[in-house]
Amino acid sequence: MTDTSKKSYINTTVSTDLLKSFKILAAQEEMRLNQLLEEAIRDLLKKYEKKADGKQR
């Protein structure tokens, strides 16, 4: 799990349709938007980390 005592604030904009779908998913999963967003960021970082590992240096 992540260390919940250390958090930073971010602010961004996303398309209205994307946000609506994101809120629906959060409700269906009974999770906070923040929890899902942190999961998505972790997954995205893993995805790009794997791509970087596969590249020749």
C-alpha positions as CSV (number, residue, x, y, z in Angstrom):
1,M,0.0,0.0,0.0
2,T,1.0,3.6,-0.4
3,D,2.0,5.9,2.4
4,T,-1.1,7.9,3.0
5,S,0.7,10.4,5.3
6,K,2.5,11.9,2.3
7,K,0.2,13.3,-0.3
8,S,0.5,16.0,-2.9
9,Y,-2.2,18.0,-4.6
10,I,-2.6,18.0,-8.4
11,N,-5.0,19.9,-10.6
12,T,-5.8,19.0,-14.2
13,T,-8.7,19.0,-16.7
14,V,-10.2,16.0,-18.5
15,S,-13.0,15.6,-21.0
16,T,-16.5,15.7,-19.5
17,D,-17.3,12.2,-20.9
18,L,-14.1,10.7,-19.5
19,L,-14.8,12.2,-16.0
20,K,-18.4,10.9,-16.1
21,S,-17.2,7.4,-16.9
22,F,-14.6,7.7,-14.2
23,K,-17.2,8.7,-11.6
24,I,-19.5,5.8,-12.7
25,L,-16.6,3.4,-12.3
26,A,-15.8,4.7,-8.9
27,A,-19.4,4.3,-7.8
28,Q,-19.6,0.8,-9.2
29,E,-16.4,-0.2,-7.4
30,E,-17.4,1.7,-4.3
31,M,-14.0,3.5,-4.3
32,R,-13.0,7.1,-4.1
33,L,-11.9,8.8,-7.3
34,N,-8.5,9.4,-5.8
35,Q,-8.1,5.7,-5.1
36,L,-8.8,4.8,-8.7
37,L,-6.6,7.6,-10.0
38,E,-3.7,6.5,-7.9
39,E,-4.2,2.9,-9.2
40,A,-4.3,4.1,-12.8
41,I,-1.1,6.2,-12.3
42,R,0.7,3.2,-10.8
43,D,-0.4,1.0,-13.7
44,L,0.6,3.6,-16.3
45,L,4.1,3.9,-14.7
46,K,4.5,0.2,-14.8
47,K,3.5,0.1,-18.4
48,Y,6.1,2.7,-19.4
49,E,8.7,1.2,-17.1
50,K,8.4,-2.1,-18.9
51,K,8.8,-0.3,-22.3
52,A,11.9,1.5,-21.1
53,D,13.4,-1.8,-19.8
54,G,13.0,-3.4,-23.3
55,K,14.8,-0.6,-25.1
56,Q,18.4,-0.9,-26.0
57,R,20.7,1.6,-24.3
